[in-house]
C-alpha cells in the first residue's frame, strides 16, 4: 500500500492527531447507530429467524439515536482522544462525551471500536 492509499483511509479532523480510519467509522455507523441498523434489519428480517436477530441486537450497544452520524463520529473521536491522553493504550474504556457514556476499545493504542450505552429490541425498530 503506498502513502496515498494509506491517506485515503484516514478521517482528518482539525487539531486531532489520533484519527479513526474510514473503515472503523463505517463499522461504528453500521453496527452502533439506530437508523443504519434499522435499515439493515428491514432486509435481514426477511432472511433470518427473528430469534437470531433479537439475540444479535440484544448483544449490541448503540449511540444516542437522536445524534447525527457526524456527531457520532465526533463523539467517538473525542472519546478516543481523551483515553489516549490519559495514557491508556489497551482495553475497553468509558468516557462521557456530550453527556453520554461512550465505550471505546483500544488495542495497542489503535482504535478498535466505539459504541454508546443505549440498548434496543426488535420492537424498538418497529419489527
GUPAFI-291103 format. One record per residue (C-alpha): residue number from 1; residue in one letter; x, y, z. Coordinates in Angstrom, 1 decimal. Each point is the difference from the previous one (the first is absolute). Example, Ala and Ser with C-alpha at 12.3 -4.5 7.8 and 13.67 -1.06 7.14 Angstrom:
2
+-----+-----+--------+--------+--------+
:   n : res :      x :      y :      z :
+-----+-----+--------+--------+--------+
:   1 :   a :   12.3 :   -4.5 :    7.8 :
:   2 :   s :    1.4 :    3.4 :   -0.7 :
+-----+-----+--------+--------+--------+
! end
This chain:
127
+-----+-----+--------+--------+--------+
:   n : res :      x :      y :      z :
+-----+-----+--------+--------+--------+
:   1 :   x :    0.0 :    0.0 :    0.0 :
:   2 :   x :    1.5 :    3.3 :   -1.0 :
:   3 :   x :   -0.2 :    3.2 :    2.1 :
:   4 :   x :   -2.9 :    1.5 :   -2.0 :
:   5 :   x :   -2.1 :   -3.2 :    0.5 :
:   6 :   x :    0.7 :    0.2 :    3.7 :
:   7 :   x :   -1.1 :    3.6 :    0.2 :
:   8 :   x :   -3.3 :   -0.9 :   -1.7 :
:   9 :   x :   -0.8 :   -2.2 :    3.1 :
:  10 :   x :    0.4 :    2.8 :    2.5 :
:  11 :   x :   -2.7 :    2.4 :    1.2 :
:  12 :   x :    1.6 :    3.4 :    0.7 :
:  13 :   x :   -1.5 :    2.2 :    2.6 :
:  14 :   x :    1.6 :    3.4 :    0.7 :
:  15 :   x :    2.3 :   -0.1 :    3.1 :
:  16 :   x :   -0.2 :   -3.8 :    0.5 :
:  17 :   x :    2.9 :   -2.3 :   -0.5 :
:  18 :   x :   -1.4 :   -3.4 :    1.0 :
:  19 :   x :   -2.4 :   -0.3 :   -2.9 :
:  20 :   x :   -2.5 :   -2.8 :   -0.5 :
:  21 :   x :    0.2 :   -1.8 :   -3.4 :
:  22 :   x :   -2.8 :    0.1 :   -2.5 :
:  23 :   x :   -0.5 :   -3.8 :    0.5 :
:  24 :   x :   -0.4 :    0.4 :    3.7 :
:  25 :   x :   -2.4 :    2.9 :   -0.5 :
:  26 :   x :   -2.1 :   -2.2 :   -2.4 :
:  27 :   x :    0.0 :   -2.7 :    2.7 :
:  28 :   x :   -1.3 :    2.2 :    2.8 :
:  29 :   x :   -2.6 :    1.6 :   -2.2 :
:  30 :   x :   -1.3 :   -3.3 :   -1.5 :
:  31 :   x :    0.1 :   -2.0 :    3.3 :
:  32 :   x :   -0.7 :    2.6 :    2.7 :
:  33 :   x :   -2.4 :    2.7 :   -1.4 :
:  34 :   x :   -3.7 :   -0.5 :    0.2 :
:  35 :   x :   -1.0 :    1.2 :   -3.5 :
:  36 :   x :    2.6 :   -2.1 :   -1.9 :
:  37 :   x :   -0.8 :   -3.1 :    2.0 :
:  38 :   x :   -3.7 :    0.6 :   -0.5 :
:  39 :   x :    0.5 :    0.2 :   -3.8 :
:  40 :   x :    2.1 :   -3.2 :    0.0 :
:  41 :   x :   -2.5 :   -1.9 :    2.2 :
:  42 :   x :   -2.8 :    0.6 :   -2.4 :
:  43 :   x :    1.8 :   -2.2 :   -2.5 :
:  44 :   x :    1.4 :   -2.5 :    2.5 :
:  45 :   x :   -3.4 :   -0.7 :    1.5 :
:  46 :   x :   -1.0 :   -1.6 :   -3.3 :
:  47 :   x :    2.9 :   -2.5 :    0.0 :
:  48 :   x :    0.9 :   -0.7 :    3.6 :
:  49 :   x :   -2.0 :   -1.4 :    2.9 :
:  50 :   x :   -1.4 :    2.7 :    2.3 :
:  51 :   x :    1.6 :   -1.7 :    3.0 :
:  52 :   x :    3.5 :    0.3 :   -1.6 :
:  53 :   x :   -0.6 :    3.7 :   -0.8 :
:  54 :   x :   -1.3 :    0.7 :    3.5 :
:  55 :   x :    3.1 :   -1.7 :    1.5 :
:  56 :   x :    2.3 :    2.0 :   -2.2 :
:  57 :   x :   -1.7 :    3.3 :    0.9 :
:  58 :   x :   -0.1 :   -0.8 :    3.7 :
:  59 :   x :    3.8 :   -0.4 :    0.0 :
:  60 :   x :    0.7 :    3.4 :   -1.5 :
:  61 :   x :    0.1 :    3.5 :    1.5 :
:  62 :   x :   -0.9 :    3.1 :   -2.0 :
:  63 :   x :    0.8 :    3.7 :   -0.1 :
:  64 :   x :   -2.7 :    2.5 :    0.9 :
:  65 :   x :   -2.7 :   -0.5 :   -2.8 :
:  66 :   x :   -0.6 :    3.7 :   -0.3 :
:  67 :   x :    3.7 :    0.7 :   -0.9 :
:  68 :   x :    1.0 :    0.6 :   -3.7 :
:  69 :   x :    2.6 :   -2.3 :   -1.5 :
:  70 :   x :    2.4 :    2.9 :    0.2 :
:  71 :   x :   -0.6 :    0.4 :    3.7 :
:  72 :   x :    0.5 :   -3.7 :    0.5 :
:  73 :   x :    3.4 :    0.2 :   -1.7 :
:  74 :   x :    1.0 :    3.1 :    1.9 :
:  75 :   x :   -1.0 :   -1.6 :    3.3 :
:  76 :   x :    2.0 :   -3.2 :   -0.8 :
:  77 :   x :    3.0 :    2.1 :   -1.0 :
:  78 :   x :   -0.2 :    2.2 :    3.2 :
:  79 :   x :   -0.3 :   -3.1 :    2.2 :
:  80 :   x :    2.9 :   -1.7 :   -1.7 :
:  81 :   x :    2.2 :    3.1 :    0.3 :
:  82 :   x :   -0.9 :    0.4 :    3.7 :
:  83 :   x :    0.9 :   -3.6 :    0.7 :
:  84 :   x :    3.4 :    0.3 :   -1.8 :
:  85 :   x :    0.7 :    3.3 :    1.8 :
:  86 :   x :   -0.5 :   -1.9 :    3.3 :
:  87 :   x :    2.8 :   -2.4 :   -1.1 :
:  88 :   x :   -2.3 :   -3.0 :   -0.6 :
:  89 :   x :    1.0 :   -2.2 :   -2.9 :
:  90 :   x :   -1.9 :   -3.2 :    0.5 :
:  91 :   x :   -3.5 :   -1.2 :    1.0 :
:  92 :   x :   -3.5 :    1.3 :    0.3 :
:  93 :   x :   -0.4 :    3.5 :    1.5 :
:  94 :   x :   -3.0 :    2.1 :    0.6 :
:  95 :   x :   -0.1 :    3.8 :   -0.1 :
:  96 :   x :   -2.7 :    2.6 :   -0.1 :
:  97 :   x :   -0.5 :    2.0 :   -3.2 :
:  98 :   x :   -2.9 :    2.4 :   -0.7 :
:  99 :   x :   -1.6 :   -1.3 :    3.3 :
: 100 :   x :    0.0 :   -3.7 :   -1.2 :
: 101 :   x :    2.2 :   -2.9 :    1.0 :
: 102 :   x :    2.2 :   -1.1 :   -3.0 :
: 103 :   x :    1.8 :   -3.3 :    0.2 :
: 104 :   x :    3.2 :   -0.3 :   -2.0 :
: 105 :   x :    2.1 :   -3.1 :   -0.5 :
: 106 :   x :    3.7 :    0.6 :   -0.7 :
: 107 :   x :    2.6 :   -2.6 :   -1.0 :
: 108 :   x :    3.6 :    1.0 :    0.4 :
: 109 :   x :   -0.9 :    3.7 :   -0.4 :
: 110 :   x :   -2.1 :   -0.6 :   -3.1 :
: 111 :   x :   -3.7 :    0.7 :   -0.2 :
: 112 :   x :   -2.1 :   -3.2 :   -0.1 :
: 113 :   x :   -3.6 :    1.1 :    0.4 :
: 114 :   x :   -2.3 :    2.4 :    1.8 :
: 115 :   x :   -3.6 :   -0.2 :    1.1 :
: 116 :   x :   -2.5 :    1.7 :    2.3 :
: 117 :   x :   -2.0 :   -1.4 :    2.9 :
: 118 :   x :   -3.4 :   -0.3 :   -1.6 :
: 119 :   x :   -1.6 :   -3.4 :   -0.5 :
: 120 :   x :   -3.0 :   -1.0 :   -2.1 :
: 121 :   x :   -2.2 :   -2.9 :   -1.1 :
: 122 :   x :   -1.5 :   -0.8 :   -3.4 :
: 123 :   x :   -3.2 :    1.6 :    1.2 :
: 124 :   x :    1.9 :    3.3 :    0.5 :
: 125 :   x :    0.9 :   -0.2 :   -3.7 :
: 126 :   x :   -3.7 :   -0.5 :   -0.9 :
: 127 :   x :    0.6 :   -3.7 :   -1.0 :
+-----+-----+--------+--------+--------+
! end
